[in-house]
Amino acid sequence: MSRKTFSLAELEELLLGHWPGGDAALAARARQVMAEEVGEEVRLRGLLEFSNRCASDCYYCGIRRSSDTDDGGHPLVRFDLTEEAILEGAQLCLQEGYGSMTLQAGERRDRAFIDFVEGVLRKIKEETVTPDLPRGLGITLSVGEQTRETYARFFDAGAHRYLLRVETSDPRLFARLHPPEQTLERRIRALEDLKATGFQVGTGVMIGIPGQTARDLARDILFFRKIDADMIGMGPYIEAAGSARQEMLHRGLLPESSPPERLRLSLRMIAATRLALRDVNIAAATALQALSPTGREQGLAFGANVLMPIVTPGGQRKAYQLYQGKPCVEETARECIACTPRRAAWARRPVSYHSWGDAPHARRKPETASGTPPPARSGTTGATKAFAERSPS
Ligand code: SF4
């Protein structure tokens, strides 16, 4: 297959549903490119949500700083998992053969939080070394915008992938969704800092934001390409849970398109991203399942290759509802573990176990293939060295 470079206009047409043969043909083409570039296997990351405290105030988010009630109108309980609980989650991932985990929390930049995360990363790496994983579990971290120095500390401590969604690359939409102190410029700078630190970088957007056009989404895909993203995590725009929903209502930010429309657009977005970026990892996000019971399976059918079974303890799941109707909040980690292979089987896909499952895109980069370190950074310690020593599995 020729390596076609998609233009803005072509991506827009695709997102509008004008692919020859329709969405089924689009999904088939995306699957073909996926099989060629990253393989058929579904890669797993156990998702551990370890704190719902957040210093930021994104208007669409159920755990934003100003949120005070949950979905049921009860006071929102803020939680922090202990180090022991996080290490238990890591051991669970290891036992299940996941090979990788994603640690996610609200955005905090205070010293206590940063020290805690750094310490936990080191412990996970120490305690998860096996013959299959000589460098321990692969870790994706997702704790928002931080300073370069903090990114370097997290990288040195053992995280090697970082997910920081831009949510939209359109400045006008970004400004509508965030308070003035949170800017698109700062988000993009953080993505650049992550790359300079040596992380494999993931980003993504919300699909179906009021006022967002197919052209905006096509631009988002070109943005992913421009920043040279290694992984993409994106999902439909869904109204917030709890009191944050009132804020969205007040600001005219509730979704305008129907759930089936947003699901269809999200699936086209996955396929379009696969066709345009080819060898990156693309997650079939949990949010797809909020719009359809088979949302994540459909994501796999349109070219996604990553599933993130939730391993957050059952008691904390309800308090980590970024959006209304989040699936799997009643389930236990064991139940999510059991249903993951079924989702892959629905999409007729094998599952990859006992490997980090990095994107070929990351492995093909000159600095990774040759061991040449990423650009030097100021104010860091051994991150560059650690990167050069770290070979993907
Ligand atoms: S989206 Fe992330 S940074 Fe924004 S309020 Fe929610 S948890 Fe915090």
Boltz pocket constraint, residues with backbone or C-beta under 6 A from the ligand:
constraints:
  - pocket:
      binder: B
      contacts: [[A, 54], [A, 55], [A, 56], [A, 57], [A, 58], [A, 61], [A, 62], [A, 63], [A, 64], [A, 65], [A, 105], [A, 106], [A, 107], [A, 144], [A, 322]]
      max_distance: 6.0
